[in-house]
Amino acid sequence: LISPLFKPLLGIPGICGLAFITSLQSTDGAAGMTKELYDSGAITDKERSLFCMLQLSADGTITNYFSSIAGLFIFFGAVPIFLPLLVIFICKFIGVNILRLIMSFEKNKTSA
């Protein structure tokens, strides 16, 4: 379901979908899957950098969110439990697109 969104929103191929789901639960599993994708030629160096940025910002998101933040749910009060998690995901996508922008400026700078 998320594979078609990866290329236009993040600049990475849809084949990274399973590794992305893994990165939401585990840091080591996603790193191994990303290395395998790169070593097999399924993703390029640029795509690997973008995907690592997506993983690195809040890696193990769901696991860490529910294990570390669960004690603070009482203090959130009227805030729905999913809202802080949504903010984390939005920040992940913003971070990747900032890196895409930086990479495109660097590419233009070196070609000029």
LINCOR-V436669 format. One record per pair of residues at least 24 apart in sequence whose C-alpha atoms are under 10 Angstrom apart, sorted by the first residue. I is the first residue (numbers start at 1). J is the second residue. D is the distance in whole Angstrom. If there is no record, write none. Layout:
BEGIN
i: <I	I>
j: <J	J>
d: <D	D>
END
This chain:
BEGIN
i: <6	7	9	9	9	9	10	10	10	10	10	10	10	10	10	10	10	11	11	11	11	11	11	11	12	12	12	12	12	12	12	12	12	13	13	13	13	13	13	14	15	15	16	16	16	16	16	19	19	20	20	20	20	20	20	21	21	21	21	22	22	22	22	23	23	23	23	23	23	23	23	23	23	24	24	24	24	24	24	24	24	24	25	25	25	25	25	25	25	26	26	26	26	26	26	26	27	27	27	27	27	27	27	28	28	29	30	30	30	31	31	31	46	46	47	49	49	49	49	50	50	50	50	50	50	50	51	52	53	53	53	53	53	53	53	53	54	54	54	54	54	54	54	54	54	55	55	56	56	57	57	57	57	57	57	57	58	58	58	58	59	61	61	61>
j: <51	47	93	94	96	97	47	50	51	54	93	94	95	96	97	99	100	46	47	50	51	96	97	100	43	44	46	47	48	49	50	51	96	42	43	44	47	48	51	43	42	43	42	43	47	48	51	51	55	51	52	54	55	59	60	55	60	61	62	55	59	60	61	52	54	55	56	58	59	60	61	62	63	55	58	59	60	61	62	63	64	65	59	60	61	62	63	64	65	55	59	60	61	62	63	64	55	56	58	59	60	61	63	59	60	60	55	59	60	55	56	59	100	103	100	96	99	100	103	95	96	97	98	99	100	103	96	96	92	93	95	96	97	98	99	100	89	91	92	93	94	95	96	97	99	92	96	92	95	88	89	91	92	93	95	96	88	89	91	92	92	85	88	89>
d: <10	10	8	10	9	8	9	8	8	9	7	9	10	6	6	10	8	9	7	7	9	9	8	8	8	9	9	5	8	10	7	7	10	8	7	10	8	10	9	10	8	8	9	8	10	10	8	9	9	8	10	8	7	10	10	10	9	10	10	10	10	8	10	10	9	6	9	9	6	5	8	9	10	8	8	6	4	5	5	7	9	10	8	5	6	6	5	8	10	10	7	5	8	9	7	9	8	8	9	6	5	9	10	9	9	10	8	9	9	8	10	10	9	8	10	9	9	9	10	9	6	8	10	7	7	9	8	9	8	9	7	6	10	10	8	10	9	9	6	7	9	7	6	9	10	8	9	9	10	9	9	8	6	9	8	9	7	9	9	8	10	8	8	9>
END
